[in-house]
Amino acid sequence: MRLAAQNDSITQQPGSLPVQWDLQACIDYALQQNITLRKNRLSAESAGVDVKTAKAALFPSLSASVSQRVVNRPNSETNTIIDGDNITSSQSKTSYNGSYGIDANWTLYNGGKRLNTLKQQRLNNRIAELNISQSENSIEESIAQTYVQILYAAETVKVNESTLEVSQAECERARALFDAGSIAKSDLAQLEAQVSTDKYQLVTAQATLQDYKLQLKQLLELDGEEEMNLYLPSLDNENVLAPLPAKLDVYRAALSLRPEIEAGKLDVQAADLDIKIARAGYMPTLSLTAGIGTNHANGNDFTFGEQVKSNWNNSLGFSISVPIFNNRQTKSAVQKAKLQKQTSELNLLDEQKTLYKTIESLWLDANSAQQRYAAAVEKLKSTQTSYDLIQEQFNLGMKNTVELLTEKSNLLNARQETLQAKYMAILNTQLLKFYQGEKIEL
């Protein structure tokens, strides 16, 4: 659960990075800056342009044309000029003529291909938007996993720091016992070696923490040198042992909410439209054409304006194209579209199975981690008690160094097991809620 105190501590300066980063701040920033998301948004914009193109195909097309032609006949004594129905001769070896026109073309019917293409492009646009949501979910999960790893690594550093402090205290105590002649030189050497080992473990834990922080920066598209003041909440048993939702309830909710499932269903519909578009190749195409135009030429007794007016013409026509044989292209297109639909249906089924497998894995991991955490807490209590007794007996000379170090190793392992189970339970519990449509909160 998100702690109420963080609402006061997490602030963001206008136009700058957050002063302190909590989980939600990381997610919000990544959803704006992540490169993969930005690419998907561009793809969605491109799909929107395709929709506009498909809409425009329903309307007539209009084009204007202007042509000018100059002809030179250097070896000809006379130049014959053809202007419409008028044929004249000129002594000039160079002639020119021009034509001007506006033409319109409108496809009235082509087997429903244009309407089905428009429907398909709308589906593709929606699928592109769902791909954005899918990427957002993936990034949010990745950030949550990395953030929890940081919490685990930070607490591991604290455990190793505490362990090193205890080792140093034991070493100082051993030096005093050695000076008093109560323990042998070998016992002191073992404790000194343990201090070195604990220092190494602390450095390793600190390096692991820095590595997870670097991974988080990469997810946020931040410079590796950028300083991040992370908010590290203290999570208690309420967060670890929260009741788990039923697997089937999570799965049913996810089926209706997850964008990859909706995208898979839309992909099947788009494939169905692709079949209809391919079948349109069997149907005739009916088109309407219209145009206006005029022309002019030199070498006659009429002015430019008189020629343009005289040669003005209007045209209107219908054309029908009936496919008879096109080398099996239409039949092959229909068969391939049907195969694509089957592929889309299998992809949807695979997405559904993958979703259930993911949810079942999360639930099993969360349930197992909760049980291991409860057992690890009890084990840690008994191990701590045993270590305290062994340490007291060692100080009294009743236990040797090997027994003390063995019990200390057991205590460190118990602490690590508790931490692993704790954060594994927290992460998987939050992810289960996320698949139900709830926000990830720490």
C-alpha positions as CSV (number, residue, x, y, z in Angstrom):
1,M,0.0,0.0,0.0
2,R,1.2,3.5,-0.7
3,L,2.1,5.4,2.4
4,A,0.2,8.6,3.1
5,A,3.4,10.4,4.0
6,Q,4.7,10.3,0.5
7,N,2.0,12.7,-0.8
8,D,3.8,15.5,1.1
9,S,7.4,14.3,0.3
10,I,7.0,13.7,-3.4
11,T,7.0,17.0,-5.2
12,Q,8.0,18.0,-8.7
13,Q,9.3,21.3,-9.8
14,P,7.6,22.8,-12.9
15,G,9.5,22.0,-16.1
16,S,12.0,19.8,-14.3
17,L,12.6,16.3,-13.0
18,P,10.9,15.2,-9.7
19,V,12.7,16.3,-6.6
20,Q,12.1,12.8,-5.3
21,W,11.1,9.7,-7.3
22,D,8.4,7.3,-6.0
23,L,7.0,4.5,-8.1
24,Q,4.2,6.5,-9.6
25,A,6.5,9.3,-10.5
26,C,8.8,6.8,-12.3
27,I,5.8,5.4,-14.2
28,D,4.4,8.7,-15.2
29,Y,7.7,10.0,-16.4
30,A,8.4,6.8,-18.4
31,L,5.0,6.9,-20.1
32,Q,6.0,10.3,-21.5
33,Q,9.7,9.7,-22.4
34,N,10.1,6.0,-23.3
35,I,11.3,5.7,-26.9
36,T,9.3,2.5,-27.6
37,L,6.1,4.3,-26.6
38,R,6.9,7.3,-28.6
39,K,7.5,5.1,-31.7
40,N,4.1,3.4,-31.1
41,R,2.4,6.7,-30.8
42,L,3.9,7.7,-34.2
43,S,2.6,4.4,-35.7
44,A,-0.9,5.2,-34.3
45,E,-0.7,8.6,-36.0
46,S,0.3,6.9,-39.2
47,A,-2.7,4.5,-38.9
48,G,-4.9,7.6,-38.4
49,V,-3.6,9.0,-41.7
50,D,-4.5,5.7,-43.4
51,V,-8.1,6.0,-42.2
52,K,-8.3,9.5,-43.8
53,T,-6.9,8.1,-47.0
54,A,-9.5,5.3,-47.1
55,K,-12.3,7.9,-46.4
56,A,-11.0,10.1,-49.3
57,A,-11.2,7.1,-51.7
58,L,-15.0,7.2,-51.4
59,F,-15.1,10.6,-53.1
60,P,-14.4,11.6,-56.7
61,S,-10.9,12.6,-57.8
62,L,-10.3,15.8,-59.7
63,S,-7.3,16.9,-61.8
64,A,-6.4,19.8,-64.0
65,S,-4.0,19.6,-66.9
66,V,-2.3,22.2,-69.1
67,S,-0.1,21.4,-72.1
68,Q,1.9,23.5,-74.4
69,R,3.6,22.2,-77.6
70,V,6.1,23.8,-79.9
71,V,6.9,22.1,-83.2
72,N,9.8,23.2,-85.5
73,R,10.1,21.9,-89.0
74,P,13.4,23.6,-90.4
75,N,13.3,21.8,-93.8
76,S,9.6,22.3,-94.5
77,E,8.5,25.2,-96.8
78,T,4.9,25.2,-95.4
79,N,3.6,24.2,-92.0
80,T,0.3,22.5,-91.7
81,I,-1.6,23.4,-88.6
82,I,-4.5,21.3,-87.4
83,D,-6.9,23.1,-85.0
84,G,-9.9,21.0,-84.3
85,D,-11.7,20.6,-87.6
86,N,-9.7,23.4,-89.2
87,I,-6.7,22.7,-91.3
88,T,-4.6,25.7,-92.3
89,S,-1.2,26.2,-93.8
90,S,1.4,28.7,-92.7
91,Q,4.8,29.8,-94.1
92,S,6.3,29.7,-90.6
93,K,8.4,26.7,-89.8
94,T,7.5,26.9,-86.1
95,S,4.1,26.3,-84.7
96,Y,2.6,25.9,-81.3
97,N,-0.6,24.8,-79.7
98,G,-2.0,24.3,-76.2
99,S,-4.7,22.4,-74.5
100,Y,-6.4,22.9,-71.1
101,G,-8.7,20.6,-69.2
102,I,-10.2,19.5,-65.9
103,D,-11.1,15.9,-65.4
104,A,-13.1,14.1,-62.7
105,N,-13.2,10.4,-62.0
106,W,-15.5,8.7,-59.5
107,T,-15.6,5.0,-58.8
108,L,-19.3,4.2,-58.1
109,Y,-19.0,0.5,-57.3
110,N,-16.1,-2.0,-56.9
111,G,-17.6,-4.8,-55.0
112,G,-17.5,-3.0,-51.6
113,K,-13.7,-2.9,-51.6
114,R,-13.5,0.8,-50.6
115,L,-16.0,0.5,-47.7
116,N,-14.4,-2.6,-46.4
117,T,-10.9,-1.0,-46.7
118,L,-12.2,1.9,-44.6
119,K,-13.5,-0.4,-41.9
120,Q,-10.2,-2.3,-41.9
121,Q,-8.2,0.8,-41.6
122,R,-10.3,1.9,-38.6
123,L,-9.6,-1.4,-37.0
124,N,-5.9,-1.1,-37.7
125,N,-6.0,2.4,-36.2
126,R,-7.6,0.9,-33.0
127,I,-5.1,-1.9,-32.9
128,A,-2.3,0.7,-33.1
129,E,-3.8,2.5,-30.2
130,L,-4.0,-0.8,-28.3
131,N,-0.3,-1.4,-29.0
132,I,0.4,1.8,-27.2
133,S,-1.6,0.6,-24.2
134,Q,0.2,-2.8,-24.3
135,S,3.6,-1.1,-24.3
136,E,2.5,1.1,-21.4
137,N,1.5,-1.9,-19.4
138,S,4.8,-3.6,-20.2
139,I,6.8,-0.6,-19.2
140,E,4.8,-0.2,-16.0
141,E,5.4,-3.9,-15.1
142,S,9.1,-3.5,-15.9
143,I,9.4,-0.4,-13.7
144,A,7.5,-2.0,-10.9
145,Q,9.8,-5.1,-11.0
146,T,13.0,-2.9,-11.1
147,Y,11.6,-0.6,-8.3
148,V,10.9,-3.6,-6.1
149,Q,14.4,-5.0,-6.9
150,I,15.8,-1.7,-5.7
151,L,13.8,-1.9,-2.5
152,Y,15.1,-5.4,-2.0
153,A,18.7,-4.4,-2.8
154,A,18.6,-1.4,-0.5
155,E,17.4,-3.5,2.4
156,T,20.1,-6.1,1.6
157,V,22.7,-3.4,1.9
158,K,21.3,-2.5,5.3
159,V,21.5,-6.2,6.4
160,N,25.1,-6.4,5.2
161,E,26.0,-3.2,6.9
162,S,24.5,-4.5,10.2
163,T,26.3,-7.8,9.6
164,L,29.7,-6.0,9.1
165,E,29.1,-4.0,12.3
166,V,28.5,-7.1,14.2
167,S,31.6,-8.8,12.7
168,Q,33.8,-5.8,13.6
169,A,32.5,-5.8,17.1
170,E,33.1,-9.6,17.4
171,C,36.6,-9.1,16.1
172,E,37.3,-6.4,18.6
173,R,36.0,-8.6,21.4
174,A,38.2,-11.5,20.1
175,R,41.3,-9.3,20.2
176,A,40.5,-8.5,23.8
177,L,40.1,-12.3,24.5
178,F,43.3,-13.0,22.6
179,D,45.2,-10.4,24.6
180,A,43.8,-12.1,27.8
181,G,44.9,-15.5,26.5
182,S,41.4,-16.8,26.3
183,I,41.4,-17.7,22.6
184,A,44.1,-18.9,20.1
185,K,45.6,-16.8,17.3
186,S,43.8,-19.0,14.8
187,D,40.4,-18.0,16.2
188,L,41.2,-14.4,16.0
189,A,42.4,-14.8,12.4
190,Q,39.1,-16.5,11.4
191,L,37.1,-13.6,12.8
192,E,39.4,-11.1,11.0
193,A,38.9,-13.0,7.8
194,Q,35.1,-12.9,8.4
195,V,35.3,-9.1,8.6
196,S,37.0,-9.0,5.2
197,T,34.3,-11.3,3.8
198,D,31.5,-9.2,5.2
199,K,33.1,-6.1,3.7
200,Y,33.2,-7.8,0.3
201,Q,29.6,-8.8,0.7
202,L,28.6,-5.2,1.5
203,V,30.5,-3.9,-1.6
204,T,28.7,-6.5,-3.7
205,A,25.3,-5.5,-2.3
206,Q,26.0,-1.9,-3.0
207,A,27.1,-2.6,-6.5
208,T,23.9,-4.6,-7.1
209,L,21.8,-1.7,-5.8
210,Q,23.6,0.7,-8.2
211,D,23.0,-1.7,-11.1
212,Y,19.3,-1.8,-10.4
213,K,19.2,2.0,-10.2
214,L,20.9,2.2,-13.6
215,Q,18.3,-0.2,-15.0
216,L,15.6,2.1,-13.7
217,K,17.3,5.1,-15.3
218,Q,17.4,3.3,-18.6
219,L,13.7,2.5,-18.5
220,L,13.1,6.2,-17.8
221,E,15.4,7.2,-20.6
222,L,17.5,9.2,-18.1
223,D,21.2,9.9,-18.4
224,G,23.2,7.4,-16.4
225,E,24.9,10.3,-14.6
226,E,21.6,11.8,-13.6
227,E,21.1,11.8,-9.8
228,M,17.9,10.1,-8.6
229,N,16.6,10.7,-5.1
230,L,14.5,7.6,-4.7
231,Y,11.7,7.3,-2.2
232,L,12.1,3.9,-0.4
233,P,8.9,3.1,1.5
234,S,8.9,0.8,4.5
235,L,6.7,-2.2,3.7
236,D,5.2,-4.3,6.5
237,N,3.3,-7.5,6.8
238,E,0.1,-5.8,5.5
239,N,1.8,-5.4,2.2
240,V,3.4,-8.9,2.2
241,L,0.5,-11.0,3.4
242,A,-2.3,-9.2,1.5
243,P,-5.2,-11.6,0.5
244,L,-4.7,-12.9,-3.0
245,P,-7.6,-12.7,-5.5
246,A,-8.8,-15.9,-7.1
247,K,-6.9,-16.9,-10.3
248,L,-10.1,-17.2,-12.4
249,D,-11.3,-13.8,-11.2
250,V,-8.1,-12.2,-12.3
251,Y,-8.1,-14.1,-15.6
252,R,-11.7,-13.0,-16.4
253,A,-11.0,-9.4,-15.6
254,A,-7.8,-9.5,-17.6
255,L,-9.6,-10.9,-20.7
256,S,-11.9,-7.9,-20.7
257,L,-9.2,-5.3,-19.9
258,R,-5.9,-6.4,-21.4
259,P,-5.1,-4.5,-24.7
260,E,-3.4,-7.5,-26.3
261,I,-6.6,-9.6,-26.0
262,E,-8.7,-6.8,-27.6
263,A,-6.1,-6.3,-30.3
264,G,-6.1,-10.0,-31.0
265,K,-9.9,-9.9,-31.5
266,L,-9.8,-6.9,-33.7
267,D,-7.0,-8.5,-35.7
268,V,-9.4,-11.4,-36.5
269,Q,-12.1,-8.9,-37.6
270,A,-9.5,-7.2,-39.8
271,A,-8.6,-10.5,-41.4
272,D,-12.3,-11.2,-42.1
273,L,-12.5,-7.8,-43.8
274,D,-9.4,-8.7,-45.8
275,I,-11.3,-11.7,-47.2
276,K,-14.1,-9.5,-48.3
277,I,-11.6,-7.1,-49.9
278,A,-10.0,-9.9,-51.8
279,R,-13.4,-11.3,-53.0
280,A,-14.2,-7.8,-54.4
281,G,-11.7,-8.8,-57.2
282,Y,-14.4,-11.0,-58.6
283,M,-16.9,-8.1,-58.9
284,P,-17.2,-5.6,-61.8
285,T,-16.0,-2.0,-61.3
286,L,-18.3,0.9,-62.4
287,S,-16.8,4.4,-62.8
288,L,-18.1,7.8,-63.8
289,T,-15.9,10.2,-65.7
290,A,-16.5,13.8,-66.5
291,G,-14.4,16.6,-68.0
292,I,-14.2,20.0,-69.5
293,G,-11.5,21.3,-71.8
294,T,-10.4,23.5,-74.7
295,N,-7.4,24.1,-77.0
296,H,-5.8,26.6,-79.3
297,A,-3.2,26.8,-82.0
298,N,-1.3,29.5,-84.0
299,G,-1.5,30.1,-87.7
300,N,-5.2,30.8,-88.1
301,D,-7.5,33.8,-88.3
302,F,-9.0,33.4,-84.8
303,T,-7.7,35.1,-81.6
304,F,-6.7,33.1,-78.5
305,G,-10.0,33.9,-76.8
306,E,-12.1,33.0,-79.8
307,Q,-10.3,29.7,-80.1
308,V,-10.7,28.8,-76.5
309,K,-14.5,29.6,-76.7
310,S,-14.9,27.8,-80.0
311,N,-13.1,24.7,-78.9
312,W,-14.7,24.5,-75.5
313,N,-16.0,20.9,-74.8
314,N,-17.7,19.0,-72.0
315,S,-17.7,15.3,-71.6
316,L,-19.5,12.7,-69.4
317,G,-19.1,9.0,-69.5
318,F,-19.5,5.7,-67.7
319,S,-17.1,2.8,-67.7
320,I,-17.5,-0.8,-66.5
321,S,-14.7,-3.2,-66.0
322,V,-15.6,-6.9,-65.6
323,P,-12.8,-9.3,-64.5
324,I,-12.7,-12.5,-66.6
325,F,-9.3,-13.9,-66.1
326,N,-6.4,-12.4,-64.1
327,N,-4.0,-15.3,-63.8
328,R,-5.5,-16.6,-60.6
329,Q,-4.5,-13.4,-58.7
330,T,-8.0,-12.9,-57.1
331,K,-8.4,-16.6,-56.1
332,S,-5.0,-16.6,-54.6
333,A,-5.6,-13.4,-52.7
334,V,-8.8,-14.9,-51.2
335,Q,-7.1,-18.1,-50.1
336,K,-4.2,-16.2,-48.5
337,A,-6.7,-13.9,-46.7
338,K,-8.5,-17.0,-45.3
339,L,-5.2,-18.4,-44.1
340,Q,-4.3,-15.1,-42.5
341,K,-7.6,-15.2,-40.6
342,Q,-6.8,-18.6,-39.3
343,T,-3.4,-17.3,-38.2
344,S,-5.1,-14.4,-36.4
345,E,-7.4,-16.7,-34.6
346,L,-4.5,-18.9,-33.5
347,N,-2.6,-15.8,-32.4
348,L,-5.6,-14.8,-30.3
349,L,-5.8,-18.2,-28.7
350,D,-2.1,-18.1,-28.0
351,E,-2.5,-14.7,-26.3
352,Q,-5.3,-16.0,-24.1
353,K,-3.3,-19.1,-23.1
354,T,-0.2,-16.9,-22.5
355,L,-2.3,-14.6,-20.3
356,Y,-3.6,-17.4,-18.2
357,K,-0.2,-18.9,-17.8
358,T,1.2,-15.5,-16.7
359,I,-1.6,-15.0,-14.2
360,E,-1.3,-18.6,-12.9
361,S,2.5,-18.2,-12.5
362,L,2.1,-14.8,-10.7
363,W,-0.5,-16.4,-8.3
364,L,1.6,-19.4,-7.6
365,D,4.7,-17.3,-7.0
366,A,2.8,-14.9,-4.7
367,N,1.2,-17.7,-2.7
368,S,4.4,-19.6,-2.4
369,A,6.3,-16.4,-1.4
370,Q,3.7,-15.6,1.3
371,Q,4.0,-19.0,2.8
372,R,7.8,-18.9,2.6
373,Y,7.8,-15.4,4.2
374,A,5.7,-16.6,7.1
375,A,8.0,-19.6,7.6
376,A,11.1,-17.4,7.1
377,V,10.0,-15.0,9.8
378,E,9.7,-17.8,12.3
379,K,13.0,-19.2,11.3
380,L,14.6,-15.8,11.6
381,K,13.3,-15.4,15.1
382,S,14.7,-18.8,16.2
383,T,18.0,-18.3,14.4
384,Q,18.4,-14.9,16.0
385,T,17.8,-16.4,19.4
386,S,20.2,-19.2,18.7
387,Y,22.9,-16.7,17.5
388,D,22.5,-14.5,20.6
389,L,23.0,-17.6,22.8
390,I,26.1,-18.8,20.8
391,Q,27.6,-15.3,20.9
392,E,27.1,-15.1,24.7
393,Q,28.7,-18.5,25.2
394,F,31.6,-17.5,22.9
395,N,32.2,-14.5,25.0
396,L,32.3,-16.8,28.0
397,G,34.7,-19.2,26.3
398,M,32.1,-21.9,26.0
399,K,31.9,-22.0,22.2
400,N,34.7,-21.8,19.6
401,T,35.0,-19.5,16.6
402,V,33.7,-22.1,14.1
403,E,30.5,-22.5,16.0
404,L,30.0,-18.7,16.2
405,L,30.7,-18.1,12.5
406,T,28.4,-21.0,11.5
407,E,25.5,-19.6,13.5
408,K,26.2,-16.1,12.1
409,S,26.1,-17.5,8.6
410,N,22.8,-19.2,9.4
411,L,21.4,-15.9,10.7
412,L,22.5,-14.0,7.5
413,N,20.9,-16.7,5.3
414,A,17.7,-16.5,7.3
415,R,17.6,-12.7,6.8
416,Q,18.2,-13.0,3.1
417,E,15.5,-15.7,2.8
418,T,13.1,-13.4,4.6
419,L,13.8,-10.5,2.3
420,Q,13.6,-12.6,-0.9
421,A,10.2,-14.0,0.1
422,K,9.0,-10.6,1.3
423,Y,9.6,-8.7,-1.9
424,M,8.7,-11.6,-4.2
425,A,5.3,-11.7,-2.4
426,I,4.8,-7.9,-2.7
427,L,5.8,-7.8,-6.4
428,N,3.6,-10.7,-7.5
429,T,0.6,-9.6,-5.4
430,Q,0.8,-6.1,-7.0
431,L,1.1,-7.5,-10.5
432,L,-2.0,-9.7,-9.9
433,K,-3.9,-6.5,-8.9
434,F,-2.5,-4.8,-12.0
435,Y,-3.9,-7.6,-14.3
436,Q,-7.3,-6.9,-12.6
437,G,-7.1,-3.3,-13.7
438,E,-5.9,-1.8,-10.5
439,K,-2.9,0.5,-10.1
440,I,0.4,-0.8,-8.8
441,E,1.0,0.9,-5.4
442,L,3.9,0.6,-3.0
